[in-house]
Amino acid sequence: MNGRIIFTNSKGLVGVGLPRNGSRTSKKVTITTPDGKSKTEKLGWSVIHQMQEAGTLPAGSTVTTTVLDDTQPGGSQTRTCSYTAPFALASREADYKIAWAFFEADKEKTA
């Protein structure tokens, strides 16, 4: 909800967000709920998405992981990335429908 990409299947954004599925080689992910409880596991996006759909990942929960950032001059740095639930999928079609309905209503007001 803060505009960060937690998962993408785009081949042009390799290394962005979490992997689809967790594995032995995945980085650990810490999930912290608003009541302060946390757990750390090797999870992927599919498990986190299932938790959200099942209602076991409350809004306001944070998913935190560390990444090796080698995009800046001066060498690699370890960074912490945090993502805040709820996670929503953007829909351009739905956004355009809302925008066009607004413009049509505005056009009728001025006509």
C-alpha positions in Angstrom: 0.0 0.0 0.0 3.1 2.3 0.2 3.9 1.9 -3.5 6.6 -0.8 -3.1 6.6 -3.9 -5.3 6.4 -7.0 -3.2 6.2 -9.4 -6.2 6.5 -9.1 -9.9 6.7 -11.7 -12.7 8.3 -9.1 -15.0 11.6 -10.4 -16.5 12.8 -6.8 -16.7 12.7 -6.4 -12.9 14.8 -9.4 -11.8 15.5 -9.3 -8.1 12.7 -6.9 -7.2 10.4 -8.0 -4.4 10.0 -11.5 -3.1 10.4 -14.7 -5.2 7.2 -16.5 -6.2 8.0 -19.5 -3.9 10.3 -19.8 -0.9 13.1 -22.4 -1.0 16.2 -23.4 0.9 18.1 -20.7 -1.0 15.6 -17.9 -0.4 16.3 -15.1 2.0 14.5 -15.1 5.3 11.4 -13.0 5.6 10.0 -11.6 8.8 6.3 -11.0 9.2 5.3 -8.7 12.0 1.6 -8.2 12.8 0.2 -5.0 14.3 0.1 -6.5 17.8 3.9 -6.9 17.7 4.1 -10.7 17.1 6.6 -11.7 14.5 7.9 -14.9 12.8 10.9 -15.4 10.5 10.8 -18.0 7.7 12.0 -18.6 4.2 8.7 -17.6 2.4 7.8 -16.6 -1.1 5.0 -14.4 -2.4 2.6 -17.3 -2.9 2.5 -18.1 0.8 2.1 -14.4 1.8 -0.7 -13.9 -0.7 -2.5 -17.0 0.6 -2.2 -15.7 4.1 -3.8 -12.4 3.1 -6.6 -14.1 1.2 -7.3 -16.4 4.2 -7.4 -13.4 6.5 -4.4 -14.5 8.6 -2.3 -11.5 7.5 -4.0 -8.5 9.1 -3.9 -5.0 7.5 -0.9 -3.1 8.9 1.3 -6.2 9.1 4.8 -5.7 7.7 6.9 -8.1 5.6 10.6 -7.4 5.9 13.6 -8.9 4.2 17.2 -7.9 3.5 18.7 -7.5 0.0 22.1 -6.9 -1.4 22.0 -3.6 -3.3 24.8 -3.3 -5.8 23.3 -0.5 -7.9 25.1 2.5 -6.2 28.7 3.6 -6.6 30.9 2.6 -3.8 30.1 -1.1 -3.7 27.4 -3.4 -2.5 25.3 -2.5 0.6 22.8 -4.6 2.5 19.4 -2.9 2.7 16.2 -3.8 4.5 13.0 -3.7 2.5 9.7 -3.5 4.3 6.3 -4.0 2.7 3.1 -3.1 4.5 -0.2 -5.1 4.1 -2.7 -5.2 2.6 -1.3 -5.9 -0.8 -3.3 -5.0 -3.8 -3.0 -5.8 -7.5 -3.1 -2.7 -9.7 -5.8 -2.8 -12.4 -5.4 -0.4 -15.2 -8.8 -1.3 -16.7 -10.6 -0.6 -13.4 -8.7 2.7 -13.0 -9.6 3.8 -16.6 -13.3 2.9 -16.0 -13.3 5.2 -12.9 -11.5 8.0 -14.8 -13.8 7.8 -17.8 -16.9 7.8 -15.6 -15.6 10.9 -13.9 -14.9 12.7 -17.2 -18.3 11.7 -18.6 -20.1 13.0 -15.5 -18.1 16.2 -15.6 -18.8 16.6 -19.3 -22.6 16.3 -18.7 -22.4 19.0 -15.9 -20.8 21.5 -18.3 -23.0 20.8 -21.3 
